[in-house]
Amino acid sequence: MLSRVIYFAFPVLLFAGDSFATAQRVPPPFPPRDDLSGTYVNTSNNGTCEVFRRGRDYVFVNENGTPARFRFVGPNQLRIVSGDWNPNTVATVGVGRDGRPFIRFKEPGNRPGFWVLQD
């Protein structure tokens, strides 16, 4: 009886063995991102904004000339690390339907704002 259990359980364990190994893997690091640097347009007021890289951070300068430094904290998500903006600002990077990159800014209690990369 024991030999039958082992006989039928062995093939099952062979197939399940791979799933056990993959379930314990460490997740890969965040995927590499393209450089976000460039000139953007604030879609709410058509103001010109700038983004440039400084080390592993990005400096965002809004249409008023106020800078803020952001850092990636997750896939496509940046958080403010210094600057004169709301310290709870979260930026999300994406690509619009037209294929142009955008940055979406969200502050608690406010509607999101969008910057779109200029052509």
N, C-alpha and C positions, 0 to 999 in steps of 0.2 A: 504494500500500500504506500509506504513512504517513497519507494522508488518511483511510483506513478506520479506522486505529487511533485517530486523533484523533476521528473521527466517533462511534465507539462508546465511547471513554473519556470524552468530554466529559459525557454524561448521568450517568455513574457519579460523576464528580468533583462534579457539582452536588449529588447526594444526599449524598455523603460530606463535602462542604464544611461542612455544618452540624455534623456530628459532630466534626470537627476543631476547630471554634471552641468548642464546648461543653466539650470535654475540657480546654481550657486555661484555663477560667474559675477564678477564685479562689473557694473555697467560701464560702458566706454565713456571717456571724457566728452565734454561738449564738442559737437562737431565744429570744425574750423569755419570761421565766418569771413566773408569778404570784408574789405576795409570799408567802413561807413563814411569815411571822409568825403566832404564835398559841400556844395551849396544847395540848400533846401528852401522850399517855399512853405510858409505856414499857411495852411489852407483856410484858416478862419479869418485872416486879415491880409493875405497875400504879401506878408512881410518876408524879407530875405533873412535866412538863418544860415549859420555855418557849423560844420562839424569837422573836427580834426583830431587825429590820434596823438596821444601823449603817453608813451610807454604802453602799458596794457589797458589804459583808460582812454576814454573819448571825452573831449571837451565840446560841449554844445553851447553855442552862443546864439541867443534868441534875437528877434528883430529889434529889441531894445538895447542890444549890446551887452546883456547880462550873461556871464559865463557860468557853467555848472559842469562838474566832472562826474562822469558816469562810468560804471564798471559792469561787465557781464557777470551775472549771478546764476544764469541758467541758459538753456537754449533760447536764443532770440530775446532774452530779457536782460535789461540793464537797470541798475539802481543807482541813485545819486550817492556820491561819496563826499562831495564838497561843493560849495558854491552858494549863491544867493537865491536859489530857487527853493520851493517848498521841499523840505527834506523827505517827504513821503512820496515824491514823484517816482513813478515806475515807467520806464520806456520799453516798448516792445517793437522789435524790428520785423518787417514783413515785406512782401511783394504784392502790389496791387494787381487788379485784373488787367491793367494795361502793361504790366511787366516792370513798372518802375518801383524801386525800393521806397519804403516809407518808414517813418518812425511814429509810433502812437504813444502819446504821453497821457498818463492817467494819474490824477491826484484825487484823494478821497474827498467826496462831496462835490466834485466838479465834473463836467462833461469832458470826455477825452478830446485831446487836440492832436492834429496830424501835421507832420512835416513830410513833404514829398520831394524827392531828389529832382533838382532842375535838370532839364535836358542840356 
